[in-house]
Amino acid sequence: MKATWNMIRTETKLFLREPMAVFFTLLFPLMMLFLFGSIFGNEPDPKLGGRGSVDLSVPGYLAMIIASAGIVGMPITMASYRSQGILRRFRASPIRPGTVLAAQLAVNLLAVSVGSLLLVVAGRLFLGLHLPAATGPVVIAFLVSAASIFALGFVLASVLRNPRTAQAVGMTLLFPMMFLSGAALPRPLLPETIRDVAQALPLTHAVSAIDDAWTGAGWNVPALVILAGVLVTGAVLSSRLFRWE
């Protein structure tokens, strides 16, 4: 347990020294929030189902934060460790493989939690964001979404050998996924064809699960089941594909 805590502290410091990880996890969603929130405000709009632009966008931004860490940040870190031989040294040390992976999971979950809290607080204080009536379902949907997207990130981290490739692949996946899933742009504004195609993306179901929990619409069981399936599939694939060098 002591080794795990020491690893988490070390990985947290390294995370804070990585400009790209900090930007996309903590700053980019805030920039999106203030940019579009200042343009469209948060007045109820019939075109948005009677919700304000900020209220509609924030659940998607929460999913965006998860995707930024899981699909870009985590694979880049693990690929960097692999290319520098750090993972090989970890494997030869008394530190167990599970300790390394648990530290990565904990640090990224902490990062997305902090980023999400900053987003919600900023939206509430400056843009009139309406908070959910019950936070429990939102937290559960958020955690299930994070576990699912992180599992996908571990698959990428298992097969990408260097940080440049991880960055290129992560960005190539992240930006189309963000805009098609409704994480960056509210789904009601997207054409119906794009919404149908986006059903194949895990992030779409993360957005749906968090949004339904946020609005009090209840548990989005189909979305949660799909996310659970992605989680199991990602865990199985990463366990089979992961290499330390």
KEKE-3310 file (N, C-alpha, C; in steps of 0.2 Angstrom, whole numbers, plus 5000, padded with zeros to 4 digits):
npx = (5004:5010:5019:5011:5004:5015:5019:5008:5009:5020:5017:5007:5014:5021:5011:5007:5017:5016:5012:5002:4993:4988:4982:4972:4964:4961:4960:4956:4942:4936:4939:4930:4918:4917:4918:4907:4897:4897:4893:4881:4874:4863:4849:4833:4829:4818:4823:4832:4826:4820:4830:4845:4859:4871:4867:4864:4877:4886:4886:4891:4904:4909:4911:4920:4931:4934:4937:4948:4958:4959:4960:4970:4980:4983:4988:4999:5008:5010:5016:5027:5034:5037:5045:5056:5061:5057:5046:5051:5061:5053:5047:5057:5059:5055:5042:5026:5017:5003:5003:5009:4999:4988:4991:4992:4978:4972:4978:4974:4960:4959:4963:4953:4942:4945:4946:4933:4926:4930:4925:4911:4909:4914:4904:4892:4895:4898:4890:4877:4874:4863:4862:4861:4847:4849:4864:4870:4867:4873:4886:4889:4886:4896:4908:4906:4907:4920:4928:4925:4930:4943:4947:4947:4958:4968:4970:4975:4986:4993:4997:5003:5019:5028:5028:5025:5018:5007:5002:4998:4989:4980:4975:4969:4959:4952:4947:4937:4928:4924:4917:4907:4900:4893:4899:4907:4899:4882:4871:4857:4859:4866:4865:4853:4858:4871:4870:4865:4876:4885:4881:4889:4900:4909:4910:4899:4889:4893:4891:4877:4873:4878:4871:4858:4857:4860:4850:4839:4832:4833:4840:4850:4849:4853:4864:4873:4874:4881:4893:4898:4900:4911:4920:4923:4927:4938:4947:4950:4956:4967:4974:4978:4986:4995:5012:5028:5039)
npy = (4994:5006:5008:5010:5022:5031:5030:5035:5049:5053:5051:5060:5073:5072:5072:5085:5092:5091:5099:5098:5088:5094:5106:5100:5093:5102:5115:5117:5113:5123:5134:5131:5132:5145:5152:5148:5149:5163:5168:5162:5162:5156:5155:5148:5138:5134:5127:5119:5110:5117:5119:5129:5134:5132:5124:5113:5110:5107:5093:5086:5092:5087:5073:5075:5079:5067:5059:5066:5064:5050:5045:5052:5058:5047:5036:5043:5045:5032:5026:5034:5031:5017:5019:5025:5015:5014:5007:4994:4994:4996:4983:4975:4978:4978:4983:4979:4975:4979:4989:5000:5002:5004:5016:5025:5024:5030:5043:5049:5048:5056:5068:5070:5072:5083:5093:5092:5096:5110:5115:5113:5122:5134:5136:5137:5148:5159:5158:5154:5140:5127:5116:5098:5089:5078:5072:5059:5049:5056:5056:5042:5039:5046:5040:5027:5030:5035:5024:5016:5023:5025:5011:5009:5018:5011:5001:5007:5012:5000:4996:5006:5012:5023:5040:5050:5044:5039:5052:5057:5047:5047:5061:5060:5051:5058:5071:5070:5061:5069:5079:5072:5065:5073:5079:5090:5099:5102:5088:5090:5099:5093:5085:5073:5061:5061:5060:5047:5039:5042:5034:5023:5026:5025:5037:5044:5037:5039:5053:5053:5045:5053:5065:5062:5058:5070:5078:5073:5063:5050:5033:5029:5016:5007:5015:5014:5000:4997:5005:4997:4986:4990:4993:4980:4974:4982:4980:4966:4965:4974:4968:4957:4962:4971:4976:4977:4982)
npz = (5000:5004:4994:4983:4986:4986:4973:4967:4972:4965:4952:4951:4952:4941:4931:4933:4928:4914:4901:4890:4895:4907:4901:4892:4901:4912:4908:4894:4894:4902:4894:4883:4890:4894:4882:4874:4883:4886:4873:4870:4882:4896:4894:4894:4880:4867:4856:4861:4868:4879:4888:4894:4885:4892:4903:4895:4889:4898:4904:4893:4892:4903:4900:4890:4897:4903:4892:4886:4896:4896:4883:4877:4887:4896:4887:4881:4892:4896:4884:4883:4895:4891:4879:4885:4893:4906:4910:4908:4918:4929:4929:4932:4945:4963:4963:4959:4944:4945:4953:4946:4936:4944:4950:4939:4935:4946:4947:4935:4937:4948:4941:4931:4940:4947:4937:4932:4943:4944:4932:4934:4946:4941:4930:4938:4946:4937:4925:4928:4929:4931:4944:4946:4953:4961:4966:4966:4956:4945:4949:4949:4935:4930:4935:4930:4916:4916:4919:4908:4897:4901:4901:4887:4884:4890:4882:4870:4876:4878:4865:4858:4855:4856:4862:4853:4843:4851:4854:4841:4837:4848:4847:4834:4837:4847:4844:4833:4839:4850:4844:4837:4846:4854:4865:4863:4856:4858:4857:4851:4842:4831:4815:4811:4805:4808:4822:4822:4817:4827:4837:4838:4845:4860:4868:4865:4872:4885:4886:4885:4896:4907:4905:4906:4919:4925:4922:4928:4922:4924:4926:4912:4906:4894:4889:4900:4900:4888:4890:4901:4894:4885:4895:4900:4889:4885:4896:4895:4883:4885:4895:4888:4878:4883:4884:4892:4887)
capx = (5000:5014:5022:5006:5004:5021:5019:5002:5011:5025:5013:5003:5019:5023:5006:5006:5023:5015:5007:4996:4988:4985:4978:4966:4960:4959:4959:4952:4934:4934:4939:4924:4912:4916:4917:4900:4892:4896:4890:4874:4870:4859:4842:4830:4828:4814:4827:4837:4822:4819:4836:4849:4865:4876:4865:4865:4883:4891:4887:4895:4910:4912:4913:4926:4937:4936:4940:4955:4963:4959:4962:4976:4985:4986:4992:5005:5012:5013:5021:5033:5038:5039:5050:5062:5064:5055:5042:5056:5064:5048:5045:5063:5060:5050:5036:5021:5014:4997:5004:5010:4993:4983:4994:4990:4971:4971:4980:4969:4953:4959:4963:4946:4937:4947:4944:4925:4923:4932:4920:4904:4909:4914:4898:4887:4896:4898:4885:4870:4872:4858:4865:4857:4843:4852:4871:4872:4866:4878:4893:4889:4887:4903:4913:4906:4910:4927:4931:4925:4935:4950:4949:4949:4964:4973:4971:4979:4993:4996:5000:5007:5026:5031:5024:5023:5013:5002:4999:4995:4983:4975:4971:4965:4952:4948:4943:4931:4924:4921:4912:4902:4897:4889:4903:4909:4893:4876:4868:4851:4862:4869:4861:4851:4862:4877:4868:4864:4882:4889:4879:4894:4906:4908:4909:4892:4885:4895:4887:4870:4872:4879:4866:4851:4858:4861:4843:4834:4828:4833:4846:4850:4852:4856:4870:4877:4876:4886:4899:4900:4903:4917:4925:4925:4931:4945:4951:4952:4961:4973:4978:4982:4990:5000:5019:5032:5045)
capy = (5000:5012:5009:5013:5029:5034:5030:5040:5055:5054:5052:5067:5078:5071:5075:5093:5095:5089:5105:5095:5085:5100:5110:5097:5091:5107:5122:5117:5113:5129:5139:5130:5134:5152:5155:5147:5152:5170:5169:5160:5162:5150:5156:5142:5139:5129:5123:5115:5106:5121:5120:5134:5132:5130:5117:5107:5108:5105:5086:5084:5094:5082:5068:5078:5079:5060:5057:5069:5060:5043:5043:5056:5058:5041:5033:5046:5044:5025:5026:5038:5026:5012:5021:5027:5010:5015:5001:4988:4994:4994:4976:4972:4981:4975:4986:4975:4979:4982:4996:5005:5003:5007:5023:5028:5025:5035:5050:5051:5049:5062:5074:5072:5074:5090:5096:5092:5101:5117:5116:5114:5128:5140:5137:5139:5155:5164:5157:5152:5133:5124:5109:5092:5088:5072:5071:5052:5046:5059:5053:5035:5039:5049:5035:5022:5033:5036:5017:5013:5027:5023:5005:5010:5021:5006:4997:5011:5012:4993:4994:5011:5011:5029:5046:5054:5040:5040:5058:5057:5042:5050:5067:5058:5048:5062:5077:5068:5058:5074:5083:5068:5062:5078:5081:5097:5102:5098:5083:5092:5104:5089:5082:5066:5056:5061:5057:5040:5036:5043:5029:5018:5029:5025:5043:5046:5034:5043:5059:5052:5043:5059:5070:5059:5058:5077:5081:5069:5059:5043:5029:5027:5009:5005:5018:5011:4993:4998:5007:4992:4981:4993:4992:4973:4972:4985:4977:4960:4967:4977:4962:4952:4966:4975:4974:4981:4985)
capz = (5000:5004:4987:4979:4988:4984:4966:4965:4973:4960:4945:4951:4951:4934:4928:4933:4924:4907:4899:4886:4900:4911:4897:4890:4907:4917:4905:4888:4895:4904:4889:4879:4894:4894:4875:4871:4888:4885:4867:4870:4888:4898:4895:4891:4872:4864:4851:4865:4873:4885:4892:4892:4882:4897:4906:4890:4887:4904:4904:4888:4894:4908:4896:4886:4901:4904:4885:4885:4900:4894:4876:4875:4892:4898:4882:4880:4897:4896:4878:4885:4899:4887:4875:4889:4896:4912:4911:4909:4925:4934:4929:4936:4952:4967:4962:4955:4938:4947:4957:4941:4933:4949:4951:4933:4935:4952:4945:4930:4939:4952:4937:4928:4945:4949:4931:4932:4949:4942:4927:4937:4950:4936:4927:4943:4949:4932:4920:4930:4928:4936:4947:4946:4959:4964:4963:4966:4949:4941:4951:4946:4928:4928:4936:4925:4910:4916:4919:4902:4893:4903:4898:4880:4884:4892:4876:4866:4879:4877:4858:4855:4857:4858:4864:4847:4840:4855:4853:4835:4837:4853:4844:4829:4839:4852:4841:4829:4844:4854:4840:4834:4852:4858:4870:4862:4853:4861:4852:4848:4836:4826:4811:4813:4802:4813:4829:4822:4816:4833:4842:4838:4849:4867:4871:4864:4878:4891:4886:4886:4903:4912:4904:4908:4926:4927:4921:4932:4917:4927:4923:4905:4906:4888:4889:4905:4898:4883:4894:4905:4889:4883:4901:4901:4883:4886:4901:4893:4877:4887:4898:4883:4873:4886:4885:4897:4883)
cpx = (5004:5017:5017:5005:5010:5021:5013:5005:5016:5022:5009:5008:5020:5017:5005:5012:5022:5010:5001:4991:4985:4980:4972:4961:4957:4957:4955:4944:4932:4934:4932:4918:4911:4915:4910:4895:4892:4893:4882:4870:4867:4852:4839:4828:4824:4818:4831:4833:4820:4824:4840:4856:4870:4874:4865:4872:4888:4891:4891:4903:4913:4914:4919:4932:4939:4940:4947:4960:4964:4962:4968:4981:4988:4990:4999:5010:5015:5017:5027:5038:5041:5045:5057:5065:5061:5051:5046:5059:5059:5047:5051:5063:5055:5043:5031:5018:5007:4998:5005:5003:4988:4985:4991:4982:4969:4972:4975:4962:4953:4959:4957:4941:4939:4944:4936:4923:4925:4927:4913:4904:4909:4907:4892:4889:4896:4893:4879:4869:4868:4861:4859:4853:4846:4859:4873:4872:4872:4885:4894:4890:4894:4908:4912:4909:4918:4931:4931:4930:4942:4952:4951:4956:4970:4975:4976:4986:4996:4999:5004:5014:5030:5026:5021:5017:5007:4998:4995:4988:4978:4971:4967:4958:4948:4944:4937:4926:4920:4915:4906:4897:4892:4893:4905:4903:4887:4873:4862:4853:4865:4864:4859:4855:4869:4876:4867:4871:4886:4887:4885:4900:4904:4907:4902:4887:4887:4892:4880:4869:4873:4873:4860:4851:4857:4854:4838:4830:4828:4840:4845:4854:4855:4863:4875:4879:4882:4893:4902:4904:4910:4922:4928:4930:4938:4949:4954:4957:4968:4977:4981:4987:4996:5007:5023:5038:5043)
cpy = (5006:5013:5012:5020:5033:5035:5035:5047:5057:5055:5058:5073:5078:5074:5082:5096:5094:5094:5102:5092:5090:5104:5106:5095:5096:5113:5122:5117:5120:5135:5138:5133:5141:5155:5154:5150:5159:5172:5168:5160:5156:5151:5150:5143:5133:5124:5118:5111:5110:5122:5126:5130:5129:5124:5111:5105:5105:5097:5083:5086:5089:5076:5069:5077:5072:5058:5060:5066:5053:5041:5047:5055:5052:5037:5036:5045:5037:5023:5029:5033:5020:5013:5022:5021:5010:5009:4995:4988:4993:4987:4972:4973:4977:4977:4981:4979:4982:4988:5001:5007:5006:5015:5027:5030:5030:5042:5053:5052:5055:5069:5076:5074:5081:5095:5097:5097:5108:5119:5118:5121:5134:5141:5139:5146:5160:5164:5154:5145:5131:5117:5104:5092:5083:5071:5064:5049:5049:5056:5046:5035:5041:5044:5029:5024:5033:5029:5015:5017:5025:5016:5005:5013:5016:5002:5001:5011:5005:4992:5000:5012:5017:5035:5050:5050:5040:5046:5059:5053:5045:5056:5065:5055:5053:5067:5075:5065:5064:5078:5079:5066:5067:5081:5088:5102:5098:5094:5086:5097:5100:5086:5075:5061:5056:5058:5049:5036:5036:5037:5023:5020:5028:5031:5046:5043:5037:5049:5058:5050:5049:5064:5068:5060:5065:5080:5078:5065:5051:5040:5028:5020:5006:5008:5015:5004:4993:5000:5001:4987:4984:4992:4985:4971:4975:4982:4970:4961:4970:4972:4958:4956:4969:4972:4979:4984:4983)
cpz = (5000:4997:4982:4980:4985:4976:4963:4966:4967:4953:4945:4950:4944:4929:4927:4929:4916:4905:4895:4891:4904:4907:4895:4895:4911:4913:4899:4889:4898:4899:4884:4883:4893:4887:4873:4876:4887:4878:4867:4876:4891:4899:4891:4884:4870:4859:4855:4870:4879:4890:4890:4889:4887:4901:4901:4888:4892:4904:4899:4889:4899:4905:4892:4890:4902:4897:4884:4889:4898:4888:4874:4881:4894:4893:4881:4885:4897:4890:4880:4890:4896:4883:4879:4893:4904:4914:4912:4916:4930:4935:4933:4943:4956:4966:4957:4949:4940:4950:4952:4938:4937:4950:4945:4933:4940:4950:4940:4932:4944:4947:4934:4934:4947:4943:4930:4937:4947:4937:4930:4942:4946:4933:4932:4945:4943:4927:4921:4929:4933:4938:4947:4953:4964:4961:4963:4959:4944:4942:4948:4939:4926:4929:4931:4918:4910:4916:4912:4897:4895:4901:4891:4880:4886:4886:4871:4869:4879:4870:4855:4859:4859:4859:4858:4843:4844:4855:4847:4835:4842:4850:4839:4831:4843:4848:4837:4834:4848:4850:4838:4840:4855:4864:4869:4860:4856:4855:4848:4842:4830:4822:4813:4811:4806:4819:4828:4821:4823:4838:4843:4842:4856:4871:4871:4870:4884:4892:4888:4894:4908:4911:4907:4916:4929:4927:4925:4928:4919:4924:4916:4905:4900:4887:4894:4903:4893:4886:4898:4900:4887:4889:4901:4895:4883:4891:4899:4887:4880:4891:4894:4879:4876:4886:4889:4893:4875)
residu = (MET:LYS:ALA:THR:TRP:ASN:MET:ILE:ARG:THR:GLU:THR:LYS:LEU:PHE:LEU:ARG:GLU:PRO:MET:ALA:VAL:PHE:PHE:THR:LEU:LEU:PHE:PRO:LEU:MET:MET:LEU:PHE:LEU:PHE:GLY:SER:ILE:PHE:GLY:ASN:GLU:PRO:ASP:PRO:LYS:LEU:GLY:GLY:ARG:GLY:SER:VAL:ASP:LEU:SER:VAL:PRO:GLY:TYR:LEU:ALA:MET:ILE:ILE:ALA:SER:ALA:GLY:ILE:VAL:GLY:MET:PRO:ILE:THR:MET:ALA:SER:TYR:ARG:SER:GLN:GLY:ILE:LEU:ARG:ARG:PHE:ARG:ALA:SER:PRO:ILE:ARG:PRO:GLY:THR:VAL:LEU:ALA:ALA:GLN:LEU:ALA:VAL:ASN:LEU:LEU:ALA:VAL:SER:VAL:GLY:SER:LEU:LEU:LEU:VAL:VAL:ALA:GLY:ARG:LEU:PHE:LEU:GLY:LEU:HIS:LEU:PRO:ALA:ALA:THR:GLY:PRO:VAL:VAL:ILE:ALA:PHE:LEU:VAL:SER:ALA:ALA:SER:ILE:PHE:ALA:LEU:GLY:PHE:VAL:LEU:ALA:SER:VAL:LEU:ARG:ASN:PRO:ARG:THR:ALA:GLN:ALA:VAL:GLY:MET:THR:LEU:LEU:PHE:PRO:MET:MET:PHE:LEU:SER:GLY:ALA:ALA:LEU:PRO:ARG:PRO:LEU:LEU:PRO:GLU:THR:ILE:ARG:ASP:VAL:ALA:GLN:ALA:LEU:PRO:LEU:THR:HIS:ALA:VAL:SER:ALA:ILE:ASP:ASP:ALA:TRP:THR:GLY:ALA:GLY:TRP:ASN:VAL:PRO:ALA:LEU:VAL:ILE:LEU:ALA:GLY:VAL:LEU:VAL:THR:GLY:ALA:VAL:LEU:SER:SER:ARG:LEU:PHE:ARG:TRP:GLU)
# end
